[in-house]
């Protein structure tokens, strides 16, 4: 069973987009661009969601 983790190898800030990219098989750079655009156009809502995701999603290599 595949689990969602924050990436320890492909990270810029906290590894959320890197982990999402590994999980869904999408280029993390594309996810970062989409996330940044959504954060700008949603008046920061997606920025808050990113912080929440960074807190909730476990770090890669941590025990379940």
N, CA, C and O atoms as a GROMACS GRO file, in nm:
protein
  256
    1UNK      N    1   0.084  -0.119   0.000
    1UNK     CA    2   0.000   0.000   0.000
    1UNK      C    3   0.088   0.125   0.000
    1UNK      O    4   0.178   0.138   0.082
    2UNK      N    5   0.061   0.215  -0.092
    2UNK     CA    6   0.138   0.337  -0.105
    2UNK      C    7   0.089   0.439  -0.004
    2UNK      O    8  -0.031   0.459   0.014
    3UNK      N    9   0.184   0.505   0.063
    3UNK     CA   10   0.150   0.607   0.162
    3UNK      C   11   0.205   0.742   0.121
    3UNK      O   12   0.305   0.750   0.050
    4UNK      N   13   0.140   0.846   0.164
    4UNK     CA   14   0.182   0.982   0.134
    4UNK      C   15   0.277   1.030   0.242
    4UNK      O   16   0.244   1.029   0.360
    5UNK      N   17   0.397   1.074   0.199
    5UNK     CA   18   0.497   1.128   0.289
    5UNK      C   19   0.551   1.258   0.231
    5UNK      O   20   0.544   1.280   0.110
    6UNK      N   21   0.604   1.343   0.318
    6UNK     CA   22   0.681   1.458   0.270
    6UNK      C   23   0.816   1.407   0.225
    6UNK      O   24   0.877   1.324   0.293
    7UNK      N   25   0.864   1.454   0.112
    7UNK     CA   26   0.988   1.405   0.055
    7UNK      C   27   1.109   1.460   0.129
    7UNK      O   28   1.113   1.577   0.166
    8UNK      N   29   1.208   1.373   0.150
    8UNK     CA   30   1.333   1.419   0.210
    8UNK      C   31   1.437   1.448   0.101
    8UNK      O   32   1.537   1.515   0.128
    9UNK      N   33   1.414   1.398  -0.021
    9UNK     CA   34   1.509   1.417  -0.130
    9UNK      C   35   1.472   1.536  -0.218
    9UNK      O   36   1.559   1.613  -0.258
   10UNK      N   37   1.344   1.550  -0.249
   10UNK     CA   38   1.300   1.654  -0.343
   10UNK      C   39   1.216   1.756  -0.267
   10UNK      O   40   1.093   1.753  -0.270
   11UNK      N   41   1.285   1.846  -0.199
   11UNK     CA   42   1.211   1.946  -0.121
   11UNK      C   43   1.272   2.084  -0.140
   11UNK      O   44   1.393   2.099  -0.160
   12UNK      N   45   1.185   2.182  -0.132
   12UNK     CA   46   1.229   2.322  -0.137
   12UNK      C   47   1.207   2.386   0.000
   12UNK      O   48   1.296   2.452   0.054
   13UNK      N   49   1.089   2.367   0.056
   13UNK     CA   50   1.057   2.424   0.187
   13UNK      C   51   1.042   2.312   0.289
   13UNK      O   52   1.123   2.299   0.381
   14UNK      N   53   0.938   2.231   0.272
   14UNK     CA   54   0.917   2.124   0.369
   14UNK      C   55   0.896   1.988   0.303
   14UNK      O   56   0.879   1.889   0.374
   15UNK      N   57   0.897   1.980   0.172
   15UNK     CA   58   0.884   1.852   0.103
   15UNK      C   59   0.743   1.810   0.069
   15UNK      O   60   0.723   1.697   0.024
   16UNK      N   61   0.646   1.897   0.088
   16UNK     CA   62   0.507   1.862   0.062
   16UNK      C   63   0.486   1.837  -0.088
   16UNK      O   64   0.430   1.734  -0.125
   17UNK      N   65   0.528   1.928  -0.173
   17UNK     CA   66   0.509   1.911  -0.317
   17UNK      C   67   0.592   1.795  -0.370
   17UNK      O   68   0.548   1.724  -0.461
   18UNK      N   69   0.710   1.774  -0.317
   18UNK     CA   70   0.791   1.659  -0.356
   18UNK      C   71   0.723   1.528  -0.321
   18UNK      O   72   0.723   1.434  -0.401
   19UNK      N   73   0.664   1.522  -0.203
   19UNK     CA   74   0.591   1.403  -0.162
   19UNK      C   75   0.466   1.380  -0.244
   19UNK      O   76   0.436   1.267  -0.282
   20UNK      N   77   0.392   1.487  -0.272
   20UNK     CA   78   0.273   1.475  -0.357
   20UNK      C   79   0.311   1.432  -0.498
   20UNK      O   80   0.239   1.353  -0.560
   21UNK      N   81   0.423   1.483  -0.548
   21UNK     CA   82   0.470   1.444  -0.681
   21UNK      C   83   0.505   1.297  -0.687
   21UNK      O   84   0.471   1.230  -0.785
   22UNK      N   85   0.573   1.245  -0.586
   22UNK     CA   86   0.607   1.103  -0.580
   22UNK      C   87   0.481   1.018  -0.569
   22UNK      O   88   0.471   0.912  -0.632
   23UNK      N   89   0.386   1.062  -0.490
   23UNK     CA   90   0.264   0.986  -0.466
   23UNK      C   91   0.177   0.976  -0.592
   23UNK      O   92   0.126   0.869  -0.625
   24UNK      N   93   0.161   1.088  -0.663
   24UNK     CA   94   0.075   1.091  -0.781
   24UNK      C   95   0.150   1.072  -0.912
   24UNK      O   96   0.086   1.063  -1.018
   25UNK      N   97   0.283   1.065  -0.909
   25UNK     CA   98   0.362   1.047  -1.030
   25UNK      C   99   0.365   1.170  -1.118
   25UNK      O  100   0.365   1.160  -1.241
   26UNK      N  101   0.368   1.288  -1.055
   26UNK     CA  102   0.368   1.416  -1.124
   26UNK      C  103   0.499   1.488  -1.090
   26UNK      O  104   0.553   1.472  -0.981
   27UNK      N  105   0.548   1.567  -1.184
   27UNK     CA  106   0.669   1.645  -1.161
   27UNK      C  107   0.646   1.744  -1.047
   27UNK      O  108   0.554   1.825  -1.055
   28UNK      N  109   0.727   1.741  -0.941
   28UNK     CA  110   0.709   1.832  -0.829
   28UNK      C  111   0.721   1.980  -0.866
   28UNK      O  112   0.658   2.065  -0.803
   29UNK      N  113   0.801   2.011  -0.968
   29UNK     CA  114   0.813   2.151  -1.010
   29UNK      C  115   0.680   2.203  -1.063
   29UNK      O  116   0.643   2.317  -1.036
   30UNK      N  117   0.609   2.121  -1.138
   30UNK     CA  118   0.478   2.158  -1.188
   30UNK      C  119   0.381   2.179  -1.071
   30UNK      O  120   0.303   2.274  -1.072
   31UNK      N  121   0.386   2.091  -0.972
   31UNK     CA  122   0.300   2.108  -0.854
   31UNK      C  123   0.333   2.236  -0.779
   31UNK      O  124   0.243   2.304  -0.730
   32UNK      N  125   0.462   2.270  -0.770
   32UNK     CA  126   0.501   2.394  -0.701
   32UNK      C  127   0.446   2.516  -0.774
   32UNK      O  128   0.399   2.610  -0.710
   33UNK      N  129   0.454   2.515  -0.907
   33UNK     CA  130   0.401   2.628  -0.985
   33UNK      C  131   0.250   2.641  -0.968
   33UNK      O  132   0.198   2.751  -0.951
   34UNK      N  133   0.181   2.528  -0.974
   34UNK     CA  134   0.035   2.530  -0.956
   34UNK      C  135   0.000   2.578  -0.816
   34UNK      O  136  -0.089   2.661  -0.799
   35UNK      N  137   0.071   2.528  -0.716
   35UNK     CA  138   0.044   2.566  -0.577
   35UNK      C  139   0.069   2.715  -0.555
   35UNK      O  140  -0.008   2.781  -0.486
   36UNK      N  141   0.177   2.768  -0.614
   36UNK     CA  142   0.207   2.910  -0.600
   36UNK      C  143   0.100   2.996  -0.666
   36UNK      O  144   0.058   3.098  -0.611
   37UNK      N  145   0.055   2.955  -0.785
   37UNK     CA  146  -0.051   3.031  -0.853
   37UNK      C  147  -0.180   3.028  -0.773
   37UNK      O  148  -0.248   3.130  -0.758
   38UNK      N  149  -0.214   2.911  -0.720
   38UNK     CA  150  -0.336   2.900  -0.639
   38UNK      C  151  -0.325   2.983  -0.512
   38UNK      O  152  -0.424   3.042  -0.467
   39UNK      N  153  -0.206   2.988  -0.453
   39UNK     CA  154  -0.187   3.068  -0.331
   39UNK      C  155  -0.206   3.216  -0.361
   39UNK      O  156  -0.262   3.289  -0.279
   40UNK      N  157  -0.159   3.261  -0.477
   40UNK     CA  158  -0.175   3.402  -0.513
   40UNK      C  159  -0.319   3.438  -0.543
   40UNK      O  160  -0.370   3.540  -0.497
   41UNK      N  161  -0.386   3.352  -0.621
   41UNK     CA  162  -0.522   3.384  -0.664
   41UNK      C  163  -0.629   3.352  -0.560
   41UNK      O  164  -0.744   3.393  -0.576
   42UNK      N  165  -0.592   3.280  -0.456
   42UNK     CA  166  -0.690   3.249  -0.351
   42UNK      C  167  -0.669   3.336  -0.227
   42UNK      O  168  -0.723   3.308  -0.120
   43UNK      N  169  -0.589   3.442  -0.244
   43UNK     CA  170  -0.562   3.535  -0.134
   43UNK      C  171  -0.500   3.466  -0.012
   43UNK      O  172  -0.529   3.501   0.102
   44UNK      N  173  -0.414   3.366  -0.038
   44UNK     CA  174  -0.340   3.301   0.069
   44UNK      C  175  -0.403   3.176   0.126
   44UNK      O  176  -0.344   3.114   0.215
   45UNK      N  177  -0.520   3.138   0.079
   45UNK     CA  178  -0.586   3.018   0.133
   45UNK      C  179  -0.500   2.894   0.111
   45UNK      O  180  -0.487   2.811   0.201
   46UNK      N  181  -0.442   2.881  -0.008
   46UNK     CA  182  -0.360   2.764  -0.036
   46UNK      C  183  -0.227   2.770   0.037
   46UNK      O  184  -0.164   2.666   0.058
   47UNK      N  185  -0.183   2.887   0.076
   47UNK     CA  186  -0.064   2.898   0.159
   47UNK      C  187  -0.092   2.839   0.297
   47UNK      O  188  -0.008   2.768   0.353
   48UNK      N  189  -0.209   2.868   0.351
   48UNK     CA  190  -0.249   2.811   0.480
   48UNK      C  191  -0.264   2.660   0.468
   48UNK      O  192  -0.223   2.586   0.558
   49UNK      N  193  -0.321   2.612   0.357
   49UNK     CA  194  -0.334   2.468   0.334
   49UNK      C  195  -0.198   2.400   0.324
   49UNK      O  196  -0.182   2.286   0.368
   50UNK      N  197  -0.100   2.468   0.265
   50UNK     CA  198   0.035   2.413   0.256
   50UNK      C  199   0.095   2.395   0.396
   50UNK      O  200   0.157   2.292   0.425
   51UNK      N  201   0.078   2.495   0.480
   51UNK     CA  202   0.131   2.486   0.617
   51UNK      C  203   0.062   2.372   0.693
   51UNK      O  204   0.128   2.298   0.765
   52UNK      N  205  -0.068   2.359   0.676
   52UNK     CA  206  -0.141   2.250   0.740
   52UNK      C  207  -0.091   2.116   0.689
   52UNK      O  208  -0.071   2.023   0.767
   53UNK      N  209  -0.070   2.105   0.558
   53UNK     CA  210  -0.019   1.980   0.500
   53UNK      C  211   0.121   1.948   0.553
   53UNK      O  212   0.152   1.832   0.579
   54UNK      N  213   0.204   2.050   0.570
   54UNK     CA  214   0.339   2.029   0.622
   54UNK      C  215   0.336   1.977   0.766
   54UNK      O  216   0.426   1.903   0.807
   55UNK      N  217   0.235   2.015   0.840
   55UNK     CA  218   0.223   1.968   0.979
   55UNK      C  219   0.162   1.828   0.984
   55UNK      O  220   0.204   1.745   1.065
   56UNK      N  221   0.064   1.800   0.899
   56UNK     CA  222  -0.011   1.674   0.906
   56UNK      C  223   0.061   1.558   0.837
   56UNK      O  224   0.064   1.447   0.892
   57UNK      N  225   0.119   1.581   0.719
   57UNK     CA  226   0.181   1.472   0.642
   57UNK      C  227   0.312   1.434   0.709
   57UNK      O  228   0.396   1.521   0.733
   58UNK      N  229   0.332   1.306   0.740
   58UNK     CA  230   0.455   1.264   0.806
   58UNK      C  231   0.576   1.275   0.714
   58UNK      O  232   0.563   1.267   0.592
   59UNK      N  233   0.693   1.293   0.774
   59UNK     CA  234   0.817   1.303   0.700
   59UNK      C  235   0.860   1.165   0.652
   59UNK      O  236   0.842   1.066   0.723
   60UNK      N  237   0.915   1.158   0.531
   60UNK     CA  238   0.960   1.031   0.475
   60UNK      C  239   1.066   0.968   0.566
   60UNK      O  240   1.160   1.036   0.608
   61UNK      N  241   1.052   0.842   0.596
   61UNK     CA  242   1.144   0.775   0.684
   61UNK      C  243   1.095   0.767   0.828
   61UNK      O  244   1.153   0.694   0.908
   62UNK      N  245   0.990   0.840   0.860
   62UNK     CA  246   0.934   0.831   0.995
   62UNK      C  247   0.848   0.706   1.004
   62UNK      O  248   0.796   0.658   0.903
   63UNK      N  249   0.834   0.654   1.120
   63UNK     CA  250   0.755   0.533   1.140
   63UNK      C  251   0.607   0.565   1.141
   63UNK      O  252   0.567   0.670   1.192
   64UNK      N  253   0.524   0.475   1.085
   64UNK     CA  254   0.378   0.499   1.083
   64UNK      C  255   0.314   0.497   1.219
   64UNK      O  256   0.194   0.516   1.232
   0.00000   0.00000   0.00000
